[in-house]
Amino acid sequence: MSQRSSTQPGCESAIGAYAPCSLSAPAAAFARAVVGQAGPATPARAKALLFAAGRLAAFAERVGLELEAGMLLSEPVIERLVLSGCDQLSPASVRTLRTNLRALARSLERYPQPAPAALARERAKEPYSEAEIEGYLRLAAALSSERRRLRASALICLGAGAGIVAGELRALRGADVVARAGGMIVLVSGGRARSVPVLERYRQPLLEAAAFAGENLIVGGREPGRRNITDELCRALSTDSSLPRLQSGRLRSSWLVACARQLGLGGFMQAAGISCSQRLGDLAAQLPAASEEQLVALLGGSA
């Protein structure tokens, strides 16, 4: 490893003053040396790197490793520290420590590896507006035959009213839509079998489509495994130039947003300071499963 960039103004004093009583003199000197070589841009960044380098040096002394930057700032040693030398740190602090040590190692490399290319993160599809969904329902009602009208209506109502798309949608039969628990429930089978309450505005047209289908597939087709059975319906509902193309993923997003609004999810996340859905999943895993009556009541039904 070699000298990289010079230390920025304001950082020299922070680095020079680093001598915590919890570290030996050699460990503190190691931290000052490697952080000084890294050339942090701000005093705050210098302090963060000093803390990480100091933890690494203290760990090295405990396990009998030489205080040499090339050895200690290697991936195996950093991972060994993370796995066995951070018992008193919180998981978030451990993640930050590893990130800072890796950054410190990269900054001291003579020929650093190029940073990985950033990949686009898949985000939720944009929901349709209420006016757009009404437009699709009007297009469905204007189709040439009763069979097509009811199948198209079911496609819209199952997507925007119950959030059901893709393979689950292909396997649904009219008999899977039932009125119970004070509202209307769609019984979804397969790997994520569940009962889904239908939003109130979509119940009547979905009930008509389900009664027409009976034991048959509600959006058409002869076999549930057949792919692209909804493509023709989507094309038929995408003929109005004033409306965007109909996509099942956007219908599901419309249902998700409507449910989140009724549940007050936005206000809860804002008050709790939660922005990551993984945390919500961790919390939900600690809660008992809701009954059908509770699900329907949450979305406006009455027992």
C-alpha positions as CSV (number, residue, x, y, z in Angstrom):
1,M,0.0,0.0,0.0
2,S,1.2,3.5,-0.7
3,Q,0.5,7.1,0.0
4,R,-2.7,8.2,-1.7
5,S,-4.0,11.7,-1.3
6,S,-2.9,14.3,1.1
7,T,-4.9,15.0,4.3
8,Q,-7.5,17.7,3.8
9,P,-7.5,20.9,5.8
10,G,-9.2,20.5,9.1
11,C,-8.5,16.8,9.3
12,E,-4.9,16.9,10.4
13,S,-5.8,18.1,13.9
14,A,-8.5,15.4,14.3
15,I,-6.0,12.7,13.2
16,G,-3.1,14.1,15.2
17,A,-5.2,14.2,18.4
18,Y,-6.4,10.7,18.2
19,A,-5.1,8.8,21.2
20,P,-8.0,7.1,23.0
21,C,-7.2,5.6,26.4
22,S,-8.8,2.3,25.3
23,L,-6.0,1.8,22.7
24,S,-2.3,1.1,23.2
25,A,0.2,3.6,21.8
26,P,1.1,1.4,18.9
27,A,-2.5,0.7,18.0
28,A,-3.4,4.5,18.0
29,A,-0.3,5.2,15.9
30,F,-1.4,2.6,13.4
31,A,-4.8,4.2,13.1
32,R,-3.4,7.7,12.7
33,A,-0.9,6.5,10.0
34,V,-3.4,4.6,7.8
35,V,-6.1,7.3,8.1
36,G,-3.6,10.0,7.4
37,Q,-2.5,8.2,4.2
38,A,-6.2,7.8,3.2
39,G,-6.7,11.6,3.1
40,P,-10.3,11.9,4.4
41,A,-12.2,14.8,3.1
42,T,-13.8,16.0,6.3
43,P,-13.0,15.8,10.1
44,A,-16.2,13.7,10.6
45,R,-15.0,11.2,8.0
46,A,-11.5,11.2,9.6
47,K,-13.0,10.4,13.0
48,A,-15.1,7.6,11.5
49,L,-12.1,6.0,9.8
50,L,-10.0,6.4,13.0
51,F,-12.6,4.6,15.0
52,A,-12.7,1.7,12.5
53,A,-8.9,1.5,12.2
54,G,-8.5,1.7,16.0
55,R,-10.9,-1.3,16.5
56,L,-9.0,-3.2,13.9
57,A,-5.7,-2.5,15.5
58,A,-6.9,-3.5,19.0
59,F,-8.3,-6.7,17.6
60,A,-5.0,-7.5,15.9
61,E,-3.1,-7.1,19.1
62,R,-5.5,-9.4,20.9
63,V,-5.1,-12.2,18.3
64,G,-1.3,-11.7,17.8
65,L,-1.3,-10.1,14.3
66,E,1.4,-7.6,13.3
67,L,0.2,-4.0,13.0
68,E,0.9,-3.8,9.3
69,A,-1.6,-2.1,7.0
70,G,-1.3,-4.6,4.1
71,M,-2.1,-7.5,6.4
72,L,-4.8,-6.0,8.6
73,L,-6.7,-4.2,5.9
74,S,-7.2,-7.4,3.9
75,E,-10.6,-8.9,3.5
76,P,-10.0,-12.1,5.6
77,V,-8.8,-10.0,8.6
78,I,-11.7,-7.6,8.3
79,E,-14.2,-10.4,8.1
80,R,-12.5,-12.1,11.1
81,L,-12.9,-8.9,13.1
82,V,-16.6,-8.6,12.1
83,L,-17.4,-12.2,13.1
84,S,-15.5,-12.5,16.3
85,G,-14.3,-9.1,17.5
86,C,-17.5,-6.9,17.6
87,D,-19.5,-8.5,20.4
88,Q,-20.2,-5.2,22.1
89,L,-21.4,-3.4,18.9
90,S,-24.9,-3.3,17.5
91,P,-25.6,-4.9,14.1
92,A,-25.8,-1.5,12.5
93,S,-22.5,-0.4,14.0
94,V,-20.8,-3.6,12.8
95,R,-22.1,-3.0,9.2
96,T,-20.7,0.6,9.4
97,L,-17.4,-0.6,10.7
98,R,-16.9,-3.1,7.9
99,T,-17.9,-0.6,5.3
100,N,-15.4,2.0,6.7
101,L,-12.6,-0.6,6.8
102,R,-13.2,-1.7,3.3
103,A,-13.2,1.9,2.2
104,L,-10.0,2.5,4.1
105,A,-8.4,-0.5,2.4
106,R,-9.5,0.7,-1.1
107,S,-8.1,4.2,-0.5
108,L,-4.7,2.8,0.3
109,E,-4.4,0.4,-2.6
110,R,-1.8,1.3,-5.3
111,Y,-4.0,0.0,-8.0
112,P,-7.5,-0.1,-6.6
113,Q,-10.2,-2.3,-8.2
114,P,-12.8,-0.4,-10.0
115,A,-16.0,0.2,-8.1
116,P,-18.8,-2.1,-9.2
117,A,-21.3,-0.6,-11.6
118,A,-24.5,0.6,-9.9
119,L,-27.5,-1.5,-10.8
120,A,-30.9,0.0,-11.0
121,R,-33.2,-1.2,-8.1
122,E,-36.5,-2.5,-9.1
123,R,-39.2,-0.2,-7.7
124,A,-42.9,-0.5,-7.3
125,K,-44.9,0.2,-10.5
126,E,-46.8,3.4,-10.6
127,P,-50.5,3.0,-9.6
128,Y,-53.3,4.0,-11.9
129,S,-55.4,7.0,-10.9
130,E,-59.1,6.4,-10.0
131,A,-60.1,8.1,-13.3
132,E,-57.9,5.8,-15.3
133,I,-59.4,2.7,-13.6
134,E,-62.9,4.0,-14.3
135,G,-61.9,4.4,-17.9
136,Y,-60.8,0.8,-18.1
137,L,-64.0,-0.4,-16.6
138,R,-65.9,1.7,-19.2
139,L,-63.9,0.0,-22.0
140,A,-64.6,-3.4,-20.5
141,A,-68.3,-2.7,-20.5
142,A,-68.2,-1.7,-24.2
143,L,-66.6,-4.9,-25.4
144,S,-68.5,-6.9,-28.1
145,S,-69.7,-10.0,-26.1
146,E,-70.9,-10.6,-22.6
147,R,-68.1,-13.2,-22.1
148,R,-65.4,-10.7,-23.0
149,R,-67.0,-7.9,-21.0
150,L,-67.1,-10.0,-17.8
151,R,-63.7,-11.4,-18.2
152,A,-62.2,-8.0,-18.8
153,S,-64.1,-6.6,-15.8
154,A,-62.7,-9.5,-13.6
155,L,-59.2,-8.7,-14.8
156,I,-59.5,-5.1,-13.6
157,C,-61.3,-5.9,-10.4
158,L,-59.0,-8.7,-9.3
159,G,-55.9,-6.6,-10.0
160,A,-57.0,-3.2,-8.6
161,G,-59.5,-4.6,-6.1
162,A,-57.5,-7.5,-4.7
163,G,-53.9,-7.1,-5.9
164,I,-53.9,-10.5,-7.8
165,V,-51.8,-10.8,-10.9
166,A,-49.7,-13.3,-13.0
167,G,-49.9,-17.0,-12.2
168,E,-52.4,-16.5,-9.3
169,L,-54.8,-14.7,-11.7
170,R,-54.6,-17.5,-14.3
171,A,-55.6,-20.1,-11.8
172,L,-58.7,-18.3,-10.3
173,R,-62.1,-19.7,-11.0
174,G,-65.5,-18.0,-10.4
175,A,-66.1,-20.2,-7.4
176,D,-63.0,-18.7,-5.7
177,V,-64.8,-15.4,-5.3
178,V,-67.1,-15.7,-2.3
179,A,-69.2,-13.3,-0.2
180,R,-68.4,-13.9,3.5
181,A,-66.8,-12.4,6.6
182,G,-68.9,-9.2,6.1
183,G,-67.5,-8.5,2.6
184,M,-66.1,-10.3,-0.4
185,I,-63.1,-12.7,-0.3
186,V,-60.9,-14.1,-3.1
187,L,-59.5,-17.5,-2.2
188,V,-56.0,-17.7,-3.7
189,S,-54.4,-21.1,-4.0
190,G,-50.8,-22.1,-4.8
191,G,-47.5,-21.3,-3.0
192,R,-48.9,-18.2,-1.3
193,A,-52.4,-19.5,-0.5
194,R,-54.4,-16.9,1.3
195,S,-57.8,-15.1,1.5
196,V,-57.8,-11.6,0.0
197,P,-60.5,-9.1,0.8
198,V,-61.8,-7.1,-2.1
199,L,-62.1,-3.3,-2.0
200,E,-65.7,-2.2,-1.8
201,R,-65.9,-0.4,-5.1
202,Y,-64.9,-3.5,-7.1
203,R,-67.2,-6.0,-5.3
204,Q,-70.4,-5.8,-7.5
205,P,-68.7,-6.1,-10.9
206,L,-66.4,-8.9,-9.6
207,L,-69.4,-10.7,-8.2
208,E,-71.2,-10.6,-11.6
209,A,-68.1,-11.9,-13.4
210,A,-67.6,-14.7,-10.8
211,A,-71.2,-15.8,-11.1
212,F,-70.9,-16.0,-14.9
213,A,-67.7,-18.0,-14.7
214,G,-68.9,-20.4,-12.0
215,E,-66.4,-23.3,-11.9
216,N,-64.6,-22.1,-15.0
217,L,-61.5,-19.9,-15.0
218,I,-62.6,-16.3,-14.3
219,V,-60.4,-14.6,-16.9
220,G,-60.7,-17.3,-19.5
221,G,-58.5,-20.0,-20.9
222,R,-58.9,-23.8,-20.6
223,E,-55.8,-24.6,-18.5
224,P,-54.4,-22.6,-15.6
225,G,-50.8,-23.4,-16.8
226,R,-51.3,-21.6,-20.1
227,R,-49.3,-18.4,-20.3
228,N,-50.4,-15.0,-21.6
229,I,-54.1,-15.7,-21.4
230,T,-54.7,-12.1,-20.2
231,D,-52.7,-10.4,-23.1
232,E,-55.8,-10.3,-25.4
233,L,-57.9,-8.7,-22.7
234,C,-55.1,-6.1,-21.9
235,R,-54.9,-5.2,-25.6
236,A,-58.7,-4.8,-25.8
237,L,-58.5,-2.4,-22.8
238,S,-55.6,-0.4,-24.2
239,T,-57.4,1.0,-27.3
240,D,-58.2,4.4,-25.8
241,S,-55.3,6.8,-26.6
242,S,-56.2,8.9,-23.5
243,L,-55.3,6.0,-21.2
244,P,-52.0,4.3,-20.6
245,R,-51.5,0.7,-21.5
246,L,-53.1,-1.7,-19.1
247,Q,-50.6,-3.6,-17.0
248,S,-51.4,-6.1,-14.3
249,G,-48.5,-4.9,-12.2
250,R,-49.8,-1.4,-12.1
251,L,-53.3,-2.7,-11.2
252,R,-51.7,-4.4,-8.2
253,S,-49.9,-1.2,-7.2
254,S,-53.2,0.6,-7.3
255,W,-54.6,-2.0,-4.8
256,L,-51.5,-1.7,-2.6
257,V,-51.7,2.1,-2.4
258,A,-55.5,1.9,-1.7
259,C,-54.9,-0.5,1.1
260,A,-52.0,1.4,2.5
261,R,-54.2,4.6,2.5
262,Q,-57.1,2.9,4.4
263,L,-54.7,1.3,6.9
264,G,-52.9,4.5,7.6
265,L,-49.6,2.9,6.7
266,G,-48.0,6.1,5.4
267,G,-48.7,7.9,8.7
268,F,-47.4,4.9,10.7
269,M,-44.2,4.7,8.7
270,Q,-43.7,8.5,8.9
271,A,-44.2,8.5,12.7
272,A,-42.0,5.5,13.2
273,G,-39.2,6.8,10.9
274,I,-39.3,3.6,8.9
275,S,-38.5,3.7,5.2
276,C,-37.4,0.1,4.6
277,S,-40.0,-2.5,3.8
278,Q,-37.7,-5.2,5.3
279,R,-38.2,-3.7,8.7
280,L,-41.9,-3.9,8.2
281,G,-41.6,-7.6,7.3
282,D,-39.5,-8.2,10.4
283,L,-42.2,-6.6,12.6
284,A,-45.1,-8.4,10.8
285,A,-43.4,-11.7,11.5
286,Q,-43.9,-11.1,15.2
287,L,-47.7,-10.6,14.9
288,P,-50.4,-13.3,14.8
289,A,-52.1,-14.0,11.4
290,A,-55.2,-11.9,10.9
291,S,-58.6,-13.6,10.4
292,E,-60.7,-13.1,7.3
293,E,-63.1,-10.9,9.4
294,Q,-60.2,-8.7,10.6
295,L,-58.9,-8.4,7.0
296,V,-62.3,-7.4,5.6
297,A,-62.9,-5.0,8.5
298,L,-59.6,-3.3,7.9
299,L,-60.6,-2.5,4.3
300,G,-64.0,-1.2,5.1
301,G,-66.2,-4.3,5.4
302,S,-68.6,-5.0,8.3
303,A,-69.1,-8.3,10.0
